[in-house]
Amino acid sequence: MTATLIRLPLLAALFLLVLTAPSTSAGRAERKQKKIEEREKAIKMANMKAAGQDVVGMTKEAAELRSYELRNKKKKGLLKRREASLAQVLFPGASPEEYGQGEAVPAFAELVESKKTQLPFEFYDLPTCPEPSDKIKKRFRRRKNLGSRLMGHDLKLSPYNIATKQSKGCTPLCMVEIGGKKLRWMRKLVDRQYRIHLTLDQLPVLMRSKELNYAVRGYPVGFKAPPSYTGLKEDEFYLYNHLKFTVTYREEPEEFEGIRITGFDVHPVSIAHKKVSKDEVMQENGERQEPYSTCTSEVSPVNDPDTYLPLRVGPTGEDMRILYSYEVYWEKSDIPWADRWDVYLVGSPDDEIHYFAIVNSLMIV
């Protein structure tokens, strides 16, 4: 009787082993196949990097390489970690915003900050164009984080008008005159490497450089050129007064209506705009302003040492006059909305060495 009782559990265990054997063997084959695929993927990515593929662009190849480098961060769960997008990891529950053709997309002004000092400023502390009087629509009112509440930082509209899929050439924005203390303060901001931060559809604006394979958040107030570059006796400070915005978007009529924004880039330009005549034209802000040959729908300003805008008073000591301008370009992209945050986490966007490299490259582009 005892032998029979002992034999029954053994038979049951043997029966279970026979039943689970096929599934165990299938699991081993699946894991082996997965390792092979991972090895092939690693070889493919290594070859792409060796061929000089960047990780900051908006191409499919750059996005694939970004996703591979962030593969360990794109996982959710404690015990059984599964793959997910950065949007799901960083912003659980967040949903994309869709925009219709010609719909206004507000760009918001954030803080002006520097890594060299702990003192931030508001965007409208700068001598820039006045804040628009338009009210912020309820759908665009973001919940402020704790840091913003403690700093007393309010949500403010930027002076730039951006509408869905409506590119625009160089557009004069406003004329500002500064001198004395304000001018000296602006030179200090440039010297201390202050950066201006804007957001569009909750994406921080980026300066990208495919050549340097790097991207940094925000754009500098201006740049400092040493005597060896200018030929002057001391450092010269220049202001970035023209912005070239590039907004990338994705369309998928079968999945959603309208477009989803997947990128927000800026290329700052320093340019002393030139008048062409005394004929007056109406500007976007309702003021009348003389036209400029360096800023038309056909002419796009570029960074040229001969036309940089120095931060100094006029030849007879008069206040400095600054014409602010901007342009907007919309570009279609295949990057999914869920992957639009990848570029912000690739590498070290705030690395000071790369920041200097990008700013120096702007001086000759």
One Martini backbone bead per residue (centre of mass of N, CA, C, O) as a GRO file, in nm:
protein
  365
    1MET     BB    1   0.058   0.062  -0.021
    2THR     BB    2   0.302   0.256   0.009
    3ALA     BB    3   0.418   0.217  -0.278
    4THR     BB    4   0.170   0.327  -0.425
    5LEU     BB    5   0.177   0.617  -0.302
    6ILE     BB    6   0.460   0.687  -0.415
    7ARG     BB    7   0.400   0.633  -0.723
    8LEU     BB    8   0.187   0.854  -0.787
    9PRO     BB    9   0.357   1.120  -0.779
   10LEU     BB   10   0.561   1.023  -0.994
   11LEU     BB   11   0.355   0.997  -1.223
   12ALA     BB   12   0.256   1.289  -1.215
   13ALA     BB   13   0.532   1.420  -1.275
   14LEU     BB   14   0.579   1.273  -1.542
   15PHE     BB   15   0.325   1.384  -1.684
   16LEU     BB   16   0.402   1.688  -1.663
   17LEU     BB   17   0.671   1.665  -1.815
   18VAL     BB   18   0.547   1.575  -2.084
   19LEU     BB   19   0.362   1.827  -2.122
   20THR     BB   20   0.606   2.054  -2.091
   21ALA     BB   21   0.825   1.989  -2.298
   22PRO     BB   22   0.735   2.139  -2.557
   23SER     BB   23   0.726   2.427  -2.427
   24THR     BB   24   1.021   2.438  -2.337
   25SER     BB   25   1.142   2.400  -2.620
   26ALA     BB   26   1.000   2.651  -2.739
   27GLY     BB   27   1.131   2.856  -2.547
   28ARG     BB   28   1.422   2.805  -2.634
   29ALA     BB   29   1.383   2.877  -2.934
   30GLU     BB   30   1.285   3.167  -2.882
   31ARG     BB   31   1.540   3.269  -2.732
   32LYS     BB   32   1.739   3.205  -2.958
   33GLN     BB   33   1.606   3.386  -3.174
   34LYS     BB   34   1.630   3.651  -3.012
   35LYS     BB   35   1.940   3.656  -2.999
   36ILE     BB   36   1.987   3.668  -3.301
   37GLU     BB   37   1.832   3.933  -3.351
   38GLU     BB   38   2.002   4.107  -3.157
   39ARG     BB   39   2.271   4.062  -3.305
   40GLU     BB   40   2.181   4.177  -3.580
   41LYS     BB   41   2.102   4.457  -3.473
   42ALA     BB   42   2.380   4.538  -3.361
   43ILE     BB   43   2.528   4.523  -3.634
   44LYS     BB   44   2.353   4.729  -3.783
   45MET     BB   45   2.405   4.973  -3.590
   46ALA     BB   46   2.715   4.973  -3.616
   47ASN     BB   47   2.717   5.027  -3.923
   48MET     BB   48   2.566   5.297  -3.914
   49LYS     BB   49   2.774   5.447  -3.738
   50ALA     BB   50   3.022   5.394  -3.924
   51ALA     BB   51   2.868   5.557  -4.167
   52GLY     BB   52   2.750   5.832  -4.008
   53GLN     BB   53   2.496   5.814  -3.850
   54ASP     BB   54   2.266   5.994  -3.708
   55VAL     BB   55   2.052   6.078  -3.396
   56VAL     BB   56   1.894   6.380  -3.461
   57GLY     BB   57   1.723   6.329  -3.683
   58MET     BB   58   1.414   6.279  -3.907
   59THR     BB   59   1.483   6.004  -3.989
   60LYS     BB   60   1.450   5.668  -3.990
   61GLU     BB   61   1.743   5.600  -3.915
   62ALA     BB   62   1.772   5.787  -3.669
   63ALA     BB   63   1.528   5.671  -3.512
   64GLU     BB   64   1.635   5.379  -3.494
   65LEU     BB   65   1.899   5.449  -3.339
   66ARG     BB   66   1.766   5.581  -3.098
   67SER     BB   67   1.589   5.343  -3.006
   68TYR     BB   68   1.828   5.153  -2.952
   69GLU     BB   69   1.980   5.334  -2.734
   70LEU     BB   70   1.684   5.337  -2.560
   71ARG     BB   71   1.586   5.041  -2.489
   72ASN     BB   72   1.617   5.041  -2.168
   73LYS     BB   73   1.408   5.290  -2.127
   74LYS     BB   74   1.178   5.123  -2.302
   75LYS     BB   75   1.055   5.013  -2.009
   76LYS     BB   76   0.812   4.823  -1.834
   77GLY     BB   77   0.818   4.724  -1.519
   78LEU     BB   78   0.950   4.500  -1.274
   79LEU     BB   79   0.964   4.198  -1.364
   80LYS     BB   80   0.815   4.224  -1.652
   81ARG     BB   81   0.970   4.377  -1.904
   82ARG     BB   82   0.838   4.601  -2.142
   83GLU     BB   83   0.789   4.751  -2.423
   84ALA     BB   84   0.809   5.113  -2.484
   85SER     BB   85   0.747   5.430  -2.494
   86LEU     BB   86   0.845   5.733  -2.374
   87ALA     BB   87   0.560   5.843  -2.336
   88GLN     BB   88   0.474   5.607  -2.142
   89VAL     BB   89   0.702   5.647  -1.930
   90LEU     BB   90   0.692   5.971  -1.879
   91PHE     BB   91   0.362   5.999  -1.990
   92PRO     BB   92   0.122   5.866  -1.850
   93GLY     BB   93  -0.180   5.923  -2.037
   94ALA     BB   94  -0.088   6.062  -2.274
   95SER     BB   95  -0.212   6.258  -2.550
   96PRO     BB   96  -0.253   6.352  -2.855
   97GLU     BB   97  -0.251   6.634  -3.068
   98GLU     BB   98  -0.477   6.775  -3.299
   99TYR     BB   99  -0.447   6.950  -3.621
  100GLY     BB  100  -0.568   7.173  -3.837
  101GLN     BB  101  -0.584   7.347  -4.105
  102GLY     BB  102  -0.462   7.664  -3.995
  103GLU     BB  103  -0.419   7.620  -3.707
  104ALA     BB  104  -0.337   7.748  -3.416
  105VAL     BB  105  -0.001   7.728  -3.263
  106PRO     BB  106   0.120   7.775  -2.963
  107ALA     BB  107   0.394   7.955  -2.838
  108PHE     BB  108   0.592   7.927  -2.551
  109ALA     BB  109   0.737   8.106  -2.288
  110GLU     BB  110   1.010   8.062  -2.107
  111LEU     BB  111   1.290   8.054  -1.958
  112VAL     BB  112   1.596   8.229  -1.885
  113GLU     BB  113   1.901   8.042  -1.893
  114SER     BB  114   2.196   7.930  -1.694
  115LYS     BB  115   2.485   7.735  -1.603
  116LYS     BB  116   2.648   7.989  -1.462
  117THR     BB  117   2.365   8.050  -1.324
  118GLN     BB  118   2.074   8.076  -1.089
  119LEU     BB  119   1.950   8.321  -1.266
  120PRO     BB  120   1.646   8.375  -1.384
  121PHE     BB  121   1.431   8.472  -1.660
  122GLU     BB  122   1.206   8.629  -1.830
  123PHE     BB  123   1.130   8.678  -2.150
  124TYR     BB  124   0.999   8.982  -2.090
  125ASP     BB  125   1.275   9.105  -1.979
  126LEU     BB  126   1.345   9.139  -2.247
  127PRO     BB  127   1.415   9.323  -2.544
  128THR     BB  128   1.119   9.263  -2.682
  129CYS     BB  129   0.838   9.176  -2.787
  130PRO     BB  130   0.529   9.195  -2.709
  131GLU     BB  131   0.275   9.058  -2.556
  132PRO     BB  132   0.013   8.902  -2.633
  133SER     BB  133  -0.348   8.949  -2.588
  134ASP     BB  134  -0.418   8.673  -2.612
  135LYS     BB  135  -0.592   8.406  -2.518
  136ILE     BB  136  -0.569   8.106  -2.364
  137LYS     BB  137  -0.663   7.817  -2.439
  138LYS     BB  138  -0.775   7.556  -2.258
  139ARG     BB  139  -0.620   7.321  -2.421
  140PHE     BB  140  -0.326   7.482  -2.352
  141ARG     BB  141  -0.342   7.443  -2.044
  142ARG     BB  142  -0.102   7.370  -1.842
  143ARG     BB  143   0.027   7.194  -1.588
  144LYS     BB  144   0.208   7.294  -1.337
  145ASN     BB  145   0.481   7.246  -1.183
  146LEU     BB  146   0.647   7.280  -0.893
  147GLY     BB  147   0.873   7.463  -0.998
  148SER     BB  148   0.687   7.679  -1.127
  149ARG     BB  149   0.539   7.756  -0.867
  150LEU     BB  150   0.787   7.842  -0.696
  151MET     BB  151   0.882   8.058  -0.923
  152GLY     BB  152   0.626   8.198  -1.058
  153HIS     BB  153   0.563   8.068  -1.340
  154ASP     BB  154   0.409   8.173  -1.623
  155LEU     BB  155   0.205   8.144  -1.887
  156LYS     BB  156   0.339   8.245  -2.212
  157LEU     BB  157   0.311   8.403  -2.495
  158SER     BB  158   0.448   8.427  -2.784
  159PRO     BB  159   0.513   8.640  -3.076
  160TYR     BB  160   0.460   8.379  -3.250
  161ASN     BB  161   0.307   8.285  -3.557
  162ILE     BB  162   0.148   7.958  -3.575
  163ALA     BB  163   0.037   7.748  -3.846
  164THR     BB  164  -0.088   7.483  -3.985
  165LYS     BB  165   0.092   7.423  -4.268
  166GLN     BB  166   0.219   7.738  -4.259
  167SER     BB  167   0.443   7.871  -4.429
  168LYS     BB  168   0.703   8.130  -4.372
  169GLY     BB  169   0.877   8.382  -4.427
  170CYS     BB  170   1.022   8.652  -4.364
  171THR     BB  171   0.912   8.827  -4.056
  172PRO     BB  172   0.839   9.107  -3.925
  173LEU     BB  173   0.777   9.214  -3.584
  174CYS     BB  174   0.984   9.434  -3.439
  175MET     BB  175   1.089   9.740  -3.282
  176VAL     BB  176   1.388   9.801  -3.081
  177GLU     BB  177   1.517  10.011  -2.814
  178ILE     BB  178   1.856  10.032  -2.681
  179GLY     BB  179   2.036  10.132  -2.374
  180GLY     BB  180   2.269  10.134  -2.154
  181LYS     BB  181   2.184   9.914  -1.919
  182LYS     BB  182   2.039   9.718  -2.113
  183LEU     BB  183   2.284   9.667  -2.296
  184ARG     BB  184   2.477   9.562  -2.079
  185TRP     BB  185   2.295   9.329  -1.990
  186MET     BB  186   2.295   9.175  -2.262
  187ARG     BB  187   2.600   9.121  -2.264
  188LYS     BB  188   2.595   8.948  -2.007
  189LEU     BB  189   2.409   8.725  -2.110
  190VAL     BB  190   2.602   8.632  -2.329
  191ASP     BB  191   2.853   8.579  -2.148
  192ARG     BB  192   2.659   8.369  -1.963
  193GLN     BB  193   2.492   8.180  -2.154
  194TYR     BB  194   2.206   8.239  -2.231
  195ARG     BB  195   1.884   8.075  -2.264
  196ILE     BB  196   1.609   8.021  -2.473
  197HIS     BB  197   1.271   7.903  -2.402
  198LEU     BB  198   1.054   7.699  -2.596
  199THR     BB  199   0.712   7.588  -2.679
  200LEU     BB  200   0.547   7.314  -2.872
  201ASP     BB  201   0.335   7.095  -2.786
  202GLN     BB  202   0.540   7.043  -2.533
  203LEU     BB  203   0.798   7.114  -2.700
  204PRO     BB  204   1.113   7.175  -2.690
  205VAL     BB  205   1.337   7.361  -2.823
  206LEU     BB  206   1.578   7.292  -3.090
  207MET     BB  207   1.922   7.244  -3.153
  208ARG     BB  208   2.062   7.117  -3.450
  209SER     BB  209   2.343   6.879  -3.551
  210LYS     BB  210   2.439   6.657  -3.782
  211GLU     BB  211   2.745   6.697  -3.793
  212LEU     BB  212   2.767   6.671  -3.461
  213ASN     BB  213   2.548   6.488  -3.339
  214TYR     BB  214   2.354   6.723  -3.199
  215ALA     BB  215   2.145   6.844  -2.915
  216VAL     BB  216   1.983   7.147  -2.791
  217ARG     BB  217   1.825   7.335  -2.564
  218GLY     BB  218   1.758   7.597  -2.697
  219TYR     BB  219   1.877   7.943  -2.735
  220PRO     BB  220   2.082   8.192  -2.770
  221VAL     BB  221   2.101   8.527  -2.733
  222GLY     BB  222   2.411   8.497  -2.819
  223PHE     BB  223   2.752   8.600  -2.910
  224LYS     BB  224   3.110   8.563  -2.873
  225ALA     BB  225   3.388   8.745  -3.011
  226PRO     BB  226   3.705   8.746  -3.062
  227PRO     BB  227   3.970   8.931  -3.178
  228SER     BB  228   4.067   8.702  -3.378
  229TYR     BB  229   3.787   8.731  -3.540
  230THR     BB  230   3.741   9.065  -3.567
  231GLY     BB  231   4.004   9.267  -3.504
  232LEU     BB  232   3.969   9.370  -3.236
  233LYS     BB  233   4.054   9.463  -2.900
  234GLU     BB  234   3.781   9.319  -2.821
  235ASP     BB  235   3.512   9.181  -2.736
  236GLU     BB  236   3.223   9.072  -2.916
  237PHE     BB  237   2.867   9.127  -2.926
  238TYR     BB  238   2.587   8.925  -3.031
  239LEU     BB  239   2.257   8.910  -3.177
  240TYR     BB  240   1.965   8.714  -3.185
  241ASN     BB  241   1.693   8.829  -3.418
  242HIS     BB  242   1.658   8.552  -3.581
  243LEU     BB  243   1.410   8.290  -3.658
  244LYS     BB  244   1.419   7.940  -3.753
  245PHE     BB  245   1.146   7.742  -3.796
  246THR     BB  246   1.086   7.381  -3.741
  247VAL     BB  247   0.802   7.176  -3.820
  248THR     BB  248   0.714   6.854  -3.746
  249TYR     BB  249   0.498   6.600  -3.903
  250ARG     BB  250   0.205   6.377  -3.888
  251GLU     BB  251   0.025   6.166  -4.117
  252GLU     BB  252  -0.295   5.957  -4.058
  253PRO     BB  253  -0.601   5.913  -4.185
  254GLU     BB  254  -0.665   5.616  -4.065
  255GLU     BB  255  -0.619   5.717  -3.749
  256PHE     BB  256  -0.635   6.043  -3.796
  257GLU     BB  257  -0.700   6.375  -3.768
  258GLY     BB  258  -0.480   6.557  -3.914
  259ILE     BB  259  -0.205   6.654  -3.703
  260ARG     BB  260   0.122   6.568  -3.564
  261ILE     BB  261   0.365   6.672  -3.356
  262THR     BB  262   0.741   6.584  -3.371
  263GLY     BB  263   0.883   6.883  -3.401
  264PHE     BB  264   1.113   7.158  -3.262
  265ASP     BB  265   1.301   7.397  -3.434
  266VAL     BB  266   1.608   7.608  -3.431
  267HIS     BB  267   1.764   7.893  -3.615
  268PRO     BB  268   1.982   8.128  -3.538
  269VAL     BB  269   2.014   8.487  -3.625
  270SER     BB  270   2.251   8.742  -3.712
  271ILE     BB  271   2.105   9.066  -3.817
  272ALA     BB  272   2.139   9.363  -4.008
  273HIS     BB  273   1.896   9.525  -4.117
  274LYS     BB  274   1.781   9.660  -4.435
  275LYS     BB  275   1.683   9.926  -4.596
  276VAL     BB  276   1.499  10.038  -4.904
  277SER     BB  277   1.264  10.235  -4.796
  278LYS     BB  278   0.985  10.466  -4.706
  279ASP     BB  279   0.781  10.264  -4.738
  280GLU     BB  280   0.487  10.156  -4.594
  281VAL     BB  281   0.395   9.869  -4.392
  282MET     BB  282   0.206   9.617  -4.270
  283GLN     BB  283   0.206   9.440  -3.978
  284GLU     BB  284   0.118   9.194  -3.756
  285ASN     BB  285   0.103   9.409  -3.499
  286GLY     BB  286  -0.018   9.690  -3.658
  287GLU     BB  287   0.226   9.823  -3.748
  288ARG     BB  288   0.441  10.051  -3.905
  289GLN     BB  289   0.692   9.943  -4.154
  290GLU     BB  290   0.977   9.934  -4.299
  291PRO     BB  291   1.125   9.779  -4.538
  292TYR     BB  292   1.344   9.489  -4.596
  293SER     BB  293   1.592   9.331  -4.782
  294THR     BB  294   1.656   9.099  -4.546
  295CYS     BB  295   1.314   9.072  -4.523
  296THR     BB  296   1.142   8.838  -4.706
  297SER     BB  297   0.971   8.591  -4.871
  298GLU     BB  298   1.254   8.542  -5.049
  299VAL     BB  299   1.435   8.623  -4.798
  300SER     BB  300   1.689   8.453  -4.607
  301PRO     BB  301   1.854   8.470  -4.337
  302VAL     BB  302   2.207   8.474  -4.252
  303ASN     BB  303   2.515   8.383  -4.131
  304ASP     BB  304   2.720   8.682  -4.147
  305PRO     BB  305   2.991   8.870  -4.066
  306ASP     BB  306   2.884   9.131  -4.235
  307THR     BB  307   2.571   9.111  -4.069
  308TYR     BB  308   2.604   9.137  -3.791
  309LEU     BB  309   2.462   9.211  -3.457
  310PRO     BB  310   2.575   9.439  -3.253
  311LEU     BB  311   2.609   9.521  -2.899
  312ARG     BB  312   2.570   9.857  -2.977
  313VAL     BB  313   2.595  10.164  -3.029
  314GLY     BB  314   2.598  10.410  -3.221
  315PRO     BB  315   2.821  10.631  -3.371
  316THR     BB  316   2.662  10.880  -3.188
  317GLY     BB  317   2.518  10.723  -2.927
  318GLU     BB  318   2.277  10.587  -3.002
  319ASP     BB  319   2.045  10.378  -2.990
  320MET     BB  320   1.970  10.058  -3.033
  321ARG     BB  321   1.842   9.885  -3.319
  322ILE     BB  322   1.584   9.623  -3.327
  323LEU     BB  323   1.497   9.369  -3.557
  324TYR     BB  324   1.254   9.141  -3.540
  325SER     BB  325   1.245   8.796  -3.667
  326TYR     BB  326   1.078   8.533  -3.873
  327GLU     BB  327   1.037   8.174  -3.954
  328VAL     BB  328   0.835   7.906  -4.114
  329TYR     BB  329   0.856   7.539  -4.126
  330TRP     BB  330   0.700   7.260  -4.278
  331GLU     BB  331   0.754   6.902  -4.208
  332LYS     BB  332   0.736   6.591  -4.309
  333SER     BB  333   0.695   6.285  -4.108
  334ASP     BB  334   0.753   5.935  -3.983
  335ILE     BB  335   0.744   6.005  -3.696
  336PRO     BB  336   0.616   5.913  -3.419
  337TRP     BB  337   0.472   6.055  -3.152
  338ALA     BB  338   0.596   5.853  -2.931
  339ASP     BB  339   0.911   5.933  -3.050
  340ARG     BB  340   0.971   6.252  -3.001
  341TRP     BB  341   1.159   6.220  -2.724
  342ASP     BB  342   1.427   6.076  -2.793
  343VAL     BB  343   1.625   6.318  -2.862
  344TYR     BB  344   1.634   6.428  -2.555
  345LEU     BB  345   1.797   6.139  -2.454
  346VAL     BB  346   2.033   6.167  -2.639
  347GLY     BB  347   2.273   6.190  -2.457
  348SER     BB  348   2.391   6.538  -2.370
  349PRO     BB  349   2.227   6.828  -2.425
  350ASP     BB  350   2.399   7.003  -2.180
  351ASP     BB  351   2.670   6.992  -2.294
  352GLU     BB  352   2.912   7.233  -2.311
  353ILE     BB  353   3.092   7.151  -2.549
  354HIS     BB  354   2.860   7.112  -2.757
  355TYR     BB  355   2.744   7.390  -2.733
  356PHE     BB  356   2.988   7.541  -2.845
  357ALA     BB  357   2.997   7.397  -3.119
  358ILE     BB  358   2.721   7.495  -3.221
  359VAL     BB  359   2.766   7.799  -3.194
  360ASN     BB  360   3.015   7.808  -3.381
  361SER     BB  361   2.863   7.698  -3.632
  362LEU     BB  362   2.665   7.944  -3.657
  363MET     BB  363   2.887   8.162  -3.738
  364ILE     BB  364   2.928   7.990  -4.042
  365VAL     BB  365   2.604   7.944  -4.155
   0.00000   0.00000   0.00000
